[in-house]
Amino acid sequence: MTVTLMVQGTTSDAGKSMLVAGLCRWLARRGVAVAPFKPQNMALNSAVTPEGGEIGRAQALQARACFLEPHTDMNPVLLKPSSDTGAQVVIQGHAMSTMDAADYHRYKRIARRAVLQSYDQLCEQYQAVVVEGAGSPAEINLRDNDIANMGFAEAVDCPVILVADIDRGGVFAHLVGTLALLSASERQRVCGFVINRFRGDIALLQPGLDWLEAETGKPVLGVIPYLHGLHLDAEDAIDDSQVQDTMLPLLEVLVPVLPRISNHTDFDPLRLHPQVNLRYLGPGEPIPPADLIILPGSKHVRGDLQWLRDNGWEQAIARHLRYGGKLLGICGGYQMLGQRIEDPSGVESSPGCSTGLGWLAVETTLAEHKQLQRVSGRLALDDVACEGYEIHCGITTGHDSEPLLALSDGRSDGAMSADGQVLGTYLHGLFDHPNACRALLQWAGLAEPQLFDSLAIREQQLEHLADTLDQSLNLAALFPQWCDQSQGIKP
C-alpha cells in the first residue's frame, strides 16, 4: 500500500513547501518511488506540465525533488487570484472559470472529486505520497467542505505533521493553539510537530520542547535550523533577498511588483546571479536609474497596466529608454509594451480596451482559451538555444524588426524594437538556461557576464535540504521502512 504523509502548517509560509520538497528528495535518494501532492493551491506562480496542464510552481519543484516530471495530478486544484474576491479555478491542469469566494465554496464538492481522483491515481503509481496542506488547518470559517487540509487528511485517513516557523515568534502558541482548534479526530491524526527556521543554541529551546510534548502528548519530530542562503522556487511570496559579490561589476535591474504579478520566479536566476542587483519596487517607491527594467507577467494585465501608469512607471520608462536603458516584457508585460490590449469577452475583468505603452508594434486580444505549452527554440540576440513555457490567454499580432525567438515547432515568439532597446516575449523561464541568460545580460549592458547555471544551483539546494532534514528530524519515526537506522536522529 502507498504510504501517505501530510505536512500542514500553523500559518502560511511556515515551511510546508520546503519540508515536502526535502522529504521527497530524502525518500527519492533511498530509491523510494515518491510523488508530491497538494490538493488545493492558491498561487500566481505556476508551471506547465509535459501534457500541457498547469500546476503550482512549488509542486513542479517538488516533482524535481522526486526526480520526476511534474504532472497535473500533483496539484489538481489551483486557484489563481484575479482580484481580492475572485480567482480563476484550474482543475487538473485546465482553467474552468473565474469564481468569487462564495461560488467556489459551493463548487468545492465538485473539486473534491478531482482531488480524490488525482490522489488515487498517484497511489496507483508510487510507493509514497508526501502531501502539502494550504495555509492553516485552523481556519474555522473554511472547515466546511475543506479539501486542502484536515478535510483531505480525514478523507484518505493519513497522518499529519504540523510545522511552525519559530523565526516569526510565538511558535508554542501557534502549535498549541492550532491543535486546540482541531476536532478530536483531527488532533488524533497529528503525529508530531516540526519547528522550522531556528537560530541559536538548541539547548536553550529544550525546556520549551519538553513542555510542548507534555502539554500536548505529541512528539517534537525535530527542529530545522535557519538555512541561510536556501533558495527554492517560491510558492507565491516574493523573495527579495540578494546574493552578490560586490567586487564584480553589477547590472542594475528593476521589476515593478504589480498587484497581480505572476510567475515572478522567472527572476530568481537574476536575483541569485553574482553580477546582477535585482530590485523589486512596490507602490509609492521611488524609481531609481537602472540598466534594465523588466515588466513581469500579470493575472490582470489591463488593471496592472493602469497601476503602472498611476505609480509613475510610464514616465520613468520613457526617461529610462531616453538615456539608453533596456526594457524587457514577459508575458503580460510583453502585452503591456504593445499598442493596444483588447478584452472583448471580459476574460480578465469587464470587457474593454486599453492603450498600451506603445514601445512595440504589436497588439493583443485576450481570448478565453489559455495557451499552455512547453517550448524550445533559438534566441535571436546571439542565436543561442533556450526553452521555457507559455501560460497566457492573449493572442499577440504584429512585429517590430524581428521576433525575439524562433521556436522549434516553426512558430516565432516575441518582438524586438527596431533600435534593439525593447524586447518582449511570452516565454517564462528564459533566464533559467545559462547561455540564454548570458546573452540577455550582455544585451542589457553587462560587458562580461558569467555563465550562471541556476538549475544546477536549485539541484544543490535540494540536496542540501535533504541532508539537513536527515540530521534534524526523527525520520525513523515517520518512515521506519525506509530509514537507515545508522543515520539521522533516533527516537
N, C-alpha and C positions, 0 to 999 in steps of 0.2 A: 504494500500500500504506500501511496505517496505521503511523505512526511510534510506537514504544513506548519509553519510558524508565522505568526503575525506580529509585526512591530507597530505599536501605537505610541503616540507622544502626548505629553501633557499640554503642549502648545504647538502652534505652527513653528517650523524651523527649530524643533527640539533636537533634530538629528536623525529622523526616521529614514530619509532617503539615503543618507550617508551610511547608516547602520545596515540597511538592507543591501546596499552595494558591497559593503565589506564582508557581510556574511555570505553573500553569493560568491564572491571571489574566494573566500576561505573554503567553502564547500567544493567549488569547481576545481581548485588546486588539488583536492583529495580525490578527484575522479568521480565526484557525485554529479549526476545529471540533474542540474538545478535550474529553475527559472524564477524570475521576479514576477510579482503581480501587484497591481494597485487597482482595486475595484473602481474607484472614482477619484479623479484628479481634477483640480481646478488650477489651470495654469495657461499662460500665453506662450510659454516655451514648449515647442512641440517638435517632433521628428517624424520623418516619413519612413515607413517600413518597406521592405523589398516588394511586398504585394500591393503597395500603393495606398496604404492606410496611414492614419495619423494617431500618434500616441504622445504622451508626455515625454519631454526630453529626459527627465530623471529616469524613466523606465528604459529608455534607449541606452542610457549609461549603465543601468543595472544589467541589461542584457549583455553589454560588452563585458561586464564583470564576470558573467557566466560563460564567456567565450561564445556567445550566441548572436545571431542577427535578431534585431527587435521584431516583435510580432504584435498585431493588434490585440491578441488575446491577453497580452501582458498588461494592458490598460484599456479595458472595454468601455469605460465611460470617461470622457474628457470634456470638461466644461471650460469654454474659452470666453471669459467675460468681455462683453461689448459695451457695458455701462455698469453703473453701480447696482442696478436691479435686474439686468438681463445677461444671458450668456448663450453662446452657440453650443448646442449639445451634440457631441460627437459620440456615436455608438459603434463600437467595434471597428473604429477607424474611419467612419464616414459621417459627415455632418448631416444631422436630421433636420433641425430647425433652431431658431432662436427663441428662447423661452424666458419669461420672468420667473422669479423665485417661486411664486405660488403655482404656476403652471408646471414647473419642473418637479415640485414636491408631489403633485398628483401623478406625474409621469414616472416617478421612481419605481412604481410597481412593474412597469414595463422594462425599465433599465435594470431592475434586479434580475430579470430573466437572462438578459445579456451577460451580466456579471457572473451568474452561476454557470451559464453555458461555457463561457470562456475559461473559468476556473476548472470545470470538469475536463475540458479539452487539454489543458496543461497537465492535469493529473494523469491523463492517459499517456503522456509522453515523458514525464520527468519523475525522478525519484524524490525530489524535494521541491517545494514551492515556498519562497520567502515573500510574505505579503506585507505591503506598506499601507498603513492607515492614512487618514487625511485629517489635518487639524488635530482636534482633541475628541476623545470619546465621551467627554463630559459636557458636551453642548446639549443641554436639556431640550432646547427648542427644536433640535434636529434629530432626536432619537426615534421619532415615529417614522417608520419605513426606512430606517437607516440601512444603507448599503456600503458605507465607507469604513466603518469601524466595528463596533461590537455587534451591530446587526449582521454584518457579514460573518464575523467570528462565530456567532451563535448558529448561523445557518449551516456552516460547514463543520462546526464543532472542533475548532482548532485552538491551541494555547496561544496566549498573548504575552509579550513582554512590553513593559511600559518604560519609555525613555524620557528623561528630563534633562534640561540644559542648566547646569549649575552656574554657568557664566552669567545668566540673566539674574541670578539671585532668587531666593525663595524656593529652592529645589525641594525641600521636605514638605513645604506647604503644597507645592504643585502635585507631588506624588500622593500624599495622604488625602488631599482634597479631591483629586481625580478619582481615587479609589472609593472615597465615600459617596461620590455621586453616581456610581455604577449600581446596577441591580445586584442582587445576591448571586445570581448565576454568572453574571459578568465578572464580578470580583473573584469568583472561584476559578475562572479560567485564566486570570493573570498569574503567570508562573514566576514572575520576578521583575526586578527593576534594573535598569541600566542608567547610570549617571554619566552625562556627556560633558565634555569641554572643561575638565577640572585642571586648575593650575595650582601648583604648590606641593606641600608635603601631605601625602595621603594619610599619614598618621594623625594629623590634626582633624581629618574628616572622620576617622574611625568611630569616635563616640556617636556621631550622628548616624552613621550606618547601622551601628548596633541598636540604637533607639528605633530607627525605622523598621528594622526586622522584628523587633519585639512588639512594636506598636501595631504592625500590620499582619504579622505572621507570614510575610513574603520575603524571600531571599533577595539580597542585592547581588545580582549576577556579575557585576563588575563596574569599574569606574574607568571611563575612557579619558585619557589626557587631552588637553587642548592641543590640537595638532596644528602648530604654526606652519603656514605655507601649504596647507592642504587645499588644492584647487580642483574641484569637481564640478561638472555641469550643474548649474543651479536649477531647481525646480521652477522657481518664479522670482524670488528676490534677487535684486541686482547686487553683485559683489563688486564693490568699487575699490578693493584693496589693490595696491600697486606693487609690482615686483620689477625693479630696475636696478641696473648697475649704473650709478650716476657718473662713472668715469667714461661711459660711452656717450656718443652724440645721440640725442633724443629727438624723435619725431613727435611733435605735439598734435594730439588727436582729440577732437571734441565730439561727443554724442549727446544730443538732447534726450532727456528722459520724457518721452511722450506719455500722456496719460494712459494710453492703451498700447504701450510699447510691447512688441512681441519678438521672440527669438533673439533676445539680447545676448544669448550665449554665442552668437556669431562673433562677438568681440572679445571673447575670452583669450584667444591666441594673441590679440594685441595687448590686452591687459597684462599678460604674462611675458610678453616679449621684452628682452632686456634693453632694447633700443627705442621703445615706444612709451610715451607718457600719455595714457588714455584717461580722459576725464569725462564723467557723466555730469551733465548740468540739468538741474531741475528748474521749476518755475521761479522767476524772480532773480535768479543768479546772474551776475554779470557775465557777458560772453567775451572771453579774452582772445587775443590773437592766437592763431594755430596754423599748422601746416595743412591739416586735413580735417574737414567736417564730414561726419557720416550721419545721414538720416536713416534711422533704423526701420524695421518692419513695424506695422501697426494693425491692430484689430479694428480700428475705426479711422480710416485714412482721412476722410474729409474733416472729421472732427479734430483729429490731431494736426492736420494742416492749419486749421483755424487757430489752434493752440500755438503753433509756431509763430503765426503772424501776431497773435496777441502778446507774445512774450519777446518780440523784437528780433526773431531769428531771420525774417525775410531781409531786413536791412543789414543785419550782421553778415549774412551770407553774401549779399551783394558787395559789401565792403571787403570781405574775405577774398572773393574772386578778383576784385579790382586790384588787390595787392599781390596777386599771383598764387593764392592758396588753391588747394584742390578740394573737390566736392564729390562725394560718393553717396548714392542712394541705393538701399537694398530693399527689395520687395515693395512694401508700402511707401518707403522713402523714395524708391525709383518712380512710383506713380506720382508722388508729390512734385518731382522735378520736371514733369511734363507740362503741357499747355492746359489740359483740362482733365477733370475726373468726373465722369458721369455715373450716376447710380439710378437708372430709370425705374428699377424694380424695388428700390429700398432694401438692398441686400444688407447694408450695414446700419442704416437708420431710415429716416424718411427719404423718399425719392427726391432727387435734385441733382444739381451740377455745381462743381466748384472750379474756379480758375486756379490752375497750378502755379508753381513758382516760375515756370517758363524757361528753365535752363536747358531743357532737352526738347527736341522737336518731336515729341510723342504725345499721344492722347490715350486715356484709359477709360474703358467702360466696365463697370463692375457687373458681374454675372453670377447667378446663383450656383452654378457648377464650380466646385473648387478644384484647382489643379493640384494634384498630389503625386509627385513622382521624384525618383532619384535620377540625376542626370550627370553626364560627364562630357568633357569637351576640351577645347583649347582656348586659352586666354589670348585675346588679340594683342595685348600690351607687349608680350615677349614670346608669344607662341609656346606657352608652357601648358602642360596638362593640368586640368583641375576637375573637381567633381563636387557635388553637393546635392541639394534637394529643393524642390519648389513646393510652396504652400501658399496659394493665392487664389482669389476669386476674380481678379482683373484680367481683361484682355487688352493688351497694350499694342498700339499700331503706330506706324511712322518710324523714322530713323533720323539719326544725325549723320556724321561722316561714315560710320561703320558700326556694326553691332559689337558688343564687348566680347561675346563668347560665340564660338562656332561649336555647336553641340554634336555629339557623336551620332544622334538619330537624324541628322540632316537639318535640324532647325537651327535658328540663331536666337540669341538672347541678349537683351540689354541694348544699351546705346552709349555712344561716346560723342561728346560735343566736338565741333569742328576744330576748336583750339586745343582739345585734349585736356581741358581743365576739369570737366564734369563727366562722371561715369554713372550709369545706372544698370542694375541687374536684378533679376528675380532669384538669383541663386543664393540660398543660405549655405553657410559652411565654407564660404570661399577662402577664408583665412586659415582653415584647418590644415591645408596642404602646403608644405614648406616652399615649393617653387612658386606657386601662385601667390602666396603671402609675400615672398621676397620681391616678386615683380610689382605687386601693388604698392609696397612700401617704397620701392625705388621710384615709381611713378609719382608718389605723394611727396617726394623730396628728400628721402634718406639716401645719402650718397653710396654707402656700402652696407646694405642691410645683411645681417647674419641670416643663415639658413636655420630656421627655428621650427622644430617638429612638435607641435602641440599635442598631436595624437600619441606620440611616444611619452610625453610628459604625463598625459592622462593615464597611460598604462602604468607608469612608475607610481603614480599616486594611488591607484587601485592596489598595487602590490604592497605599498607602504601601509595602507589602511588595513588590509588583511593581516599583515604582520602585527600591527598594533592590537587588533582585536584578539589575535591569538595569544598575546601576552596579557591582555587586560580583562578578558571575560572568562567566565566559567563555561566554556563551550562544551565541556564534557557533560554538563547538566542539560544543555539544550540538544546536543546531537551525540548521545553516547555511542551510537552505532558507527559514527564516522570520526570520532575524536581519538587521536593518537594519545594514549594515556601518558606518554613521555613528554608531551608538550602542553602548554597552556596552564592556566590556574586550575587547581584541583578543588573539589568541594571541601 
